[in-house]
Amino acid sequence: MGATTLETRYGEAQAWPADLGVDASCVVCVGTNIPIELITASGFRAVPLVARPVAATPRADDLLESGYGAEFRSVLEQLLSGAADSAALVVFDRRFRDLYYYLKETVRLGWTPSLPPLHVFDLLLSRSVDCSAYNREQLRLLAAQLERSGGAAGPARLTGAIEAANAWRASVRTVLAQRRRGAGSGTAVFRALGAARVLDRESHRVQLDALHTVMAGTPAAASSGRPRIALFAAETLYHDRLHTAVESAGTVVVDEDSEWGSRLAGSDVDPGTDPAAALLAKYWADATGRELRPFDARSAFLRSVVDDAAAPDLVVVHVPPSDTRFGWDVPAMVRMCDAAGVPVAIVRSDVLIDDGHAEATTTVARALDRRAAG
Amino acid sequence: MTTTTGGAVGTPREDLAQLDVTHSLRRHQREWWAQLKARTGENGEPFVLAGANIPHEIFEAMDIPFVTDVWYSGLVAAKRRSGHYSRVLDDHGYHRRLDRYAGLVLGVYLDEDEDQEKPWGGLPDPALVVTMPDHGAAENIAARTGATYLGLERPIATRPVPGWWELGRHAWEDLEGSDRVDALLAQFRELVAHCERITGRRLDVDRLRSVVALANRQQELFTEVRTLLSTSPKLPVRLGEVMSQVMGIQWHRGTEWAVQQAERFRDEVRERVEREQWVCPDERYRLMYLGLGLWQQLEFFSRFERSHGVVFARSNYLSIACDAYPRYGDRDPLRTLAGRYVTFNDYLHYPPWAGAWAEWESRTHRLQGAVQLDNGGHGTRFITAALETAGVPVLQLPTDAVDSRAWDEDRLSALVLRFIEQRLAGTGT
């Protein structure tokens, strides 16, 4: 069935050592703020390289300071371990620019001779200044790099790629709507969405449609009495450990502020008359992460969740011990939830280790007890 | 201090502890501060709180009172108040691993103490807060005080040139790429628009041109100081003094006073060299300090003179003033400033720029080793690799630049002493 197959594929996306199964027909994408449509229209398979929960990252640890969290270490470890070596190209988004810089240097120094060409898609995110000329140049540079790597994207192919991606997004949204209703396990749906890392989008769309059919016949969380939870985390949720910890407290996760969860689809690309402008508009508008300014832009998703008529029963904010930036937002996020009347639990443990996972479950359970006690 | 097996090797010149220009710097800072408080208090003029890597020349040209956030953080640290304001941040939900360097300023704003209890009477509420977006506390300051926040984004550099310091002064447009300069320039124009909105005044481009020229002149004087420090037989001025002087002037760049103070600084250093006045006559090892300024413990840099003849002869602060601040070409001074800042932070921290620069500086300054602040920052491993490959051993100093709670005197001194004895032995003069 759809959910089972997707969960299996999600398991592959979590496996270590990573096997991306890439070859010269693939472009490896590090970060989600990259116009996949342009890559597929150029005749390449776009393969996301996402962090995986892994115990040891010795190669990455040699290059990264203590301020970098587990996500960056895992991504770098994969790249240094040869996961992308057979690809035609590796593209980074702005969030991963440090890794781009570091890997460029390893290439320059001759430490990583087998890495393919590295490219950064530097989409500026300013909400107050018009950076569209620079961003448009970034799109042109990416197209030129893809062409140098053997691809070619004509207007018709780009329009086709956009339409296919929009169809996939529509399927993602239907599944998200069912989960928001509280149908089924939030963790299972999160895994199903995360299977996008190893499945091509058309296969993923078909599987998601099957999952949607199952979910549509599933009772909502409200009828099962399980509290509905929304997750906000310092790091990209590249694993399901926070989900499993939270749902172990008898809850159901209905949303997470993650490009591999509730924000996987984002908005559609309007193919219209200027596909390039439409691509840029979509990726600019859907950008996530700590660099986004101002706070209102970063917190727009939280605002939409807590102000929704079907607001969650509890917002869980995950601030692991490795965090060095997200914490600046947490007091303001708590105030926003307080103003909306939605209680908050702050989880500070490392959910990737068993003790931290258990501690997270306890933290959420206690918050729910406090909520029940009024 | 931890005792050493090395034994005393010489007598540092305690009479050279302080430059005479320190007095004129402090006097000016007090006068400037009093004026700033009067203008922003009684006169109600709008105040700008700015990050370090921001074109302060715009504020100077528009005669807007402003303070550099990290300067004030350094002041808090020097007053030994960083522990208190770090705890204030803790109490307001900002956990301990968040960067305190600029974050301390938020702690000052959040503190319920009366202003007179705060360093130099606290900061005025800003009308505008402007930083690069990697500065997490700034938005909270703006939200707390009702100010407008502007976060500027630097485009990523995709054509790294290791020898950037040789090209940047005049060929910055070619070095940085026009598209990147354009993108930052658009944001600087937005900054100007904000400044014009809060003051009701227009930016006079000719005035800005003059300010940029003064800033360039100041950096030229700093370059003369660097040459004196790097080429003189022994070190004439301690690093803490150099850092305090350079940054005390840098935050007022673009003014006549800053140029005059830089001249006085240059003259005094030159005089010491001419008179062969060395801070450590028995100098044996010359080290470089890498990373954010240890504003809470500047005297740390002179602690190993007596026991081991160790002096610290170079830091990023003077050298970045010489190599990354001066940018010439005054047709559009705002564009020139964009050319300065578009890769500024990368030069300091990221490969290949930072490591190549440190390695070059280690040669020109005749350094035997480096001590690098290890506070979880960026790019330090590559800087270390560049230096070690060049035969310059590097010690990682695990502490925080300003948070006194992270300072363990005995442990850090022991680390440095072990480094001197184990890795520098035999390399000195």
Boltz contact constraints between the chains, C-beta under 6 A:
constraints:
  - contact:
      token1: [A, 63]
      token2: [B, 381]
      max_distance: 6.0
  - contact:
      token1: [A, 65]
      token2: [B, 376]
      max_distance: 6.0
  - contact:
      token1: [A, 65]
      token2: [B, 377]
      max_distance: 6.0
  - contact:
      token1: [A, 65]
      token2: [B, 380]
      max_distance: 6.0
  - contact:
      token1: [A, 66]
      token2: [B, 376]
      max_distance: 6.0
  - contact:
      token1: [A, 67]
      token2: [B, 376]
      max_distance: 6.0
  - contact:
      token1: [A, 97]
      token2: [B, 156]
      max_distance: 6.0
  - contact:
      token1: [A, 101]
      token2: [B, 350]
      max_distance: 6.0
  - contact:
      token1: [A, 105]
      token2: [B, 351]
      max_distance: 6.0
  - contact:
      token1: [A, 105]
      token2: [B, 352]
      max_distance: 6.0
  - contact:
      token1: [A, 105]
      token2: [B, 382]
      max_distance: 6.0
  - contact:
      token1: [A, 120]
      token2: [B, 156]
      max_distance: 6.0
  - contact:
      token1: [A, 122]
      token2: [B, 155]
      max_distance: 6.0
  - contact:
      token1: [A, 122]
      token2: [B, 156]
      max_distance: 6.0
  - contact:
      token1: [A, 124]
      token2: [B, 153]
      max_distance: 6.0
  - contact:
      token1: [A, 126]
      token2: [B, 153]
      max_distance: 6.0
  - contact:
      token1: [A, 128]
      token2: [B, 190]
      max_distance: 6.0
  - contact:
      token1: [A, 129]
      token2: [B, 186]
      max_distance: 6.0
  - contact:
      token1: [A, 129]
      token2: [B, 187]
      max_distance: 6.0
  - contact:
      token1: [A, 129]
      token2: [B, 190]
      max_distance: 6.0
  - contact:
      token1: [A, 131]
      token2: [B, 183]
      max_distance: 6.0
  - contact:
      token1: [A, 134]
      token2: [B, 179]
      max_distance: 6.0
  - contact:
      token1: [A, 134]
      token2: [B, 183]
      max_distance: 6.0
  - contact:
      token1: [A, 137]
      token2: [B, 179]
      max_distance: 6.0
  - contact:
      token1: [A, 291]
      token2: [B, 133]
      max_distance: 6.0
  - contact:
      token1: [A, 293]
      token2: [B, 133]
      max_distance: 6.0
  - contact:
      token1: [A, 293]
      token2: [B, 151]
      max_distance: 6.0
  - contact:
      token1: [A, 294]
      token2: [B, 149]
      max_distance: 6.0
  - contact:
      token1: [A, 295]
      token2: [B, 139]
      max_distance: 6.0
  - contact:
      token1: [A, 324]
      token2: [B, 97]
      max_distance: 6.0
  - contact:
      token1: [A, 325]
      token2: [B, 136]
      max_distance: 6.0
  - contact:
      token1: [A, 327]
      token2: [B, 94]
      max_distance: 6.0
  - contact:
      token1: [A, 327]
      token2: [B, 95]
      max_distance: 6.0
  - contact:
      token1: [A, 327]
      token2: [B, 98]
      max_distance: 6.0
  - contact:
      token1: [A, 328]
      token2: [B, 98]
      max_distance: 6.0
  - contact:
      token1: [A, 328]
      token2: [B, 136]
      max_distance: 6.0
  - contact:
      token1: [A, 331]
      token2: [B, 93]
      max_distance: 6.0
